[in-house]
Amino acid sequence: MNAAVVNQHRLVRPKKHLTFDQMYSIEIENRCLKELKKLDRSVVMQAFELIEEVIAKDPYSGKKLKGKYSGLFRYRFSDYRIIYEIRSQKLLVVILRIRHRKNVYDGL
């Protein structure tokens, strides 16, 4: 089935890459872990909850980035962003960055 569905003025294509019983493994880069120490504890807890409950189940739910960041995805929560990469063959999501939106792309 390769049909597209129009949903409230957006074109939505069916996802072939994920069935409901698949769960992606999560890997967090060491650099990201160091940066997390600078964030408020509640932000870190919220980020980890989203990673476990949303991104691990459907990593394609985030926005696909373009330009020099193509191949990466972004998940938005409050004023923070989670930047990650999907490695489909290994069913792996690599978390690259969790930061405030004003500087999440600095040095990426």
C-alpha positions in Angstrom: 0.0 0.0 0.0 1.7 3.2 -1.2 -1.3 5.6 -1.1 -1.0 9.0 0.4 -3.7 10.4 2.7 -4.6 14.1 3.0 -5.0 15.0 6.7 -6.0 18.6 7.5 -4.1 20.0 4.5 -1.0 17.9 5.0 0.1 15.0 2.9 0.7 12.0 5.1 2.4 8.9 3.6 2.1 5.5 5.3 5.3 4.4 7.1 6.8 1.2 5.8 9.8 1.2 8.1 8.2 0.4 11.5 5.8 -2.1 12.8 4.3 -1.7 16.2 6.2 -4.5 17.8 9.7 -3.1 16.9 11.5 -0.9 19.4 14.7 0.9 18.6 17.7 0.8 21.0 18.9 4.1 22.3 22.6 5.2 22.4 23.6 8.6 23.8 26.9 10.1 22.8 29.4 10.9 25.6 29.5 14.5 24.5 25.8 14.7 25.0 26.0 13.1 28.4 28.5 15.7 29.5 26.3 18.5 28.3 23.3 17.1 30.2 25.0 17.9 33.5 24.5 21.6 32.7 20.8 21.3 32.2 18.1 21.5 34.9 17.1 18.1 36.3 13.5 18.4 35.3 14.5 19.1 31.6 16.7 16.0 31.6 13.9 13.8 33.1 11.4 15.1 30.5 13.9 14.5 27.7 14.6 10.9 28.8 10.9 10.2 29.2 10.3 11.4 25.6 13.3 9.4 24.3 11.9 6.2 25.9 8.2 6.7 25.2 8.2 8.4 21.8 11.5 8.3 20.0 12.4 4.6 20.8 9.0 3.5 19.6 8.8 5.7 16.4 12.0 7.6 15.7 10.5 9.0 12.5 8.0 11.0 14.5 10.6 13.8 14.8 11.2 16.3 12.1 13.8 15.4 9.4 16.4 18.1 9.1 17.6 19.6 5.8 20.7 21.2 4.4 24.0 20.6 6.2 22.1 18.6 8.9 20.4 16.2 6.5 20.3 12.7 7.8 19.5 14.0 11.3 16.2 14.3 13.1 14.9 16.8 15.6 12.3 16.3 18.3 10.9 19.4 20.0 9.7 19.7 23.6 9.1 23.1 25.3 12.1 25.3 24.5 14.5 22.3 24.0 15.4 20.1 21.1 16.7 16.5 20.9 18.9 16.0 17.8 19.4 12.4 16.8 20.4 10.0 14.0 18.6 6.9 13.0 20.5 3.7 12.0 17.7 1.6 10.6 19.7 -1.6 9.9 20.7 -1.9 13.5 17.3 -0.5 14.9 19.4 2.1 16.7 18.8 5.8 17.6 21.9 7.8 18.5 21.2 10.9 20.6 23.6 13.6 19.5 22.4 16.6 21.4 19.8 17.8 24.0 19.9 21.5 24.4 18.0 24.8 24.5 16.7 25.8 21.0 18.9 28.9 20.9 22.1 26.9 20.8 21.3 23.3 19.9 22.9 23.5 16.5 26.2 25.2 17.7 29.1 23.0 16.9 27.0 20.1 15.6 
